[in-house]
Amino acid sequence: MKVLRIGTLLNDVEVVDIKEQPLKTLQTMVDGYIEVCTPRYFNDCGIEFLANEEGLLKGMHINENLAVFGLFGPVVVVGSDGDEFVSLSDNQILWAKRYLERLQRLGD
């Protein structure tokens, strides 16, 4: 399952291919229990944003890549099919990376 990991520092973005135990791996990637926190802008894109459900309470740093959405800690972008998390397509990965680049240009 291909996902996009968005770290807390600018440009800390990487594609990760999860081979086993997807839920446990996703929890490890966000350093705790996951919470779906997809901004409304992405509702019909077939993707979900996952973050640590207690990121702010745990004192995690704001995610500089997604500060406009008020997300704390690392975020993982996954594909969605109904209630299931699925692999991102190559087009979804490209689209998400381009969107992040636009956010960074707006913040400059």
Residue pairs with C-beta under 8 A, 6 or more apart in sequence:
1 17
1 18
1 22
1 78
1 85
1 86
1 87
2 15
2 16
2 17
2 18
2 87
2 88
2 93
3 15
3 16
3 18
3 26
3 29
3 76
3 77
3 78
3 87
3 88
4 13
4 14
4 15
4 16
4 76
4 77
4 88
4 93
4 96
4 97
5 13
5 14
5 15
5 16
5 29
5 74
5 75
5 76
6 12
6 13
6 63
6 65
6 66
6 74
6 75
6 76
6 77
6 100
7 13
7 14
7 63
7 65
7 74
8 60
8 61
8 62
8 63
8 64
8 65
8 72
8 73
8 74
9 64
9 65
10 64
10 65
10 104
11 65
11 104
12 65
13 65
13 97
13 100
15 93
16 29
16 76
18 25
18 26
22 85
23 34
26 34
26 50
26 76
26 78
26 85
27 33
27 34
29 74
29 76
30 50
30 51
30 52
30 55
30 73
30 74
30 75
30 76
31 52
31 58
31 60
31 73
31 74
32 52
32 53
32 54
32 55
32 58
33 52
33 53
33 54
34 50
34 51
34 52
34 53
34 76
35 50
35 51
35 52
35 53
36 48
36 49
36 50
37 49
37 50
37 51
37 69
37 71
37 75
38 47
38 48
38 49
39 49
39 69
42 48
42 49
45 92
45 95
46 79
46 80
46 81
46 92
47 77
47 78
47 79
47 80
47 88
47 92
47 96
48 77
48 78
48 79
48 80
48 85
49 66
49 69
49 71
49 75
49 76
49 77
50 75
50 76
50 77
50 78
50 85
51 63
51 71
51 72
51 73
51 74
51 75
51 76
52 58
52 60
52 72
52 73
52 74
55 71
55 72
55 73
56 72
58 73
60 72
60 73
61 72
61 73
62 70
62 71
62 72
63 71
63 72
63 73
63 74
63 75
65 75
65 100
65 103
65 104
66 75
66 100
66 103
67 107
68 103
68 106
68 107
77 88
77 96
78 85
78 86
78 87
78 88
79 85
79 86
79 87
79 88
79 89
79 92
80 86
88 96
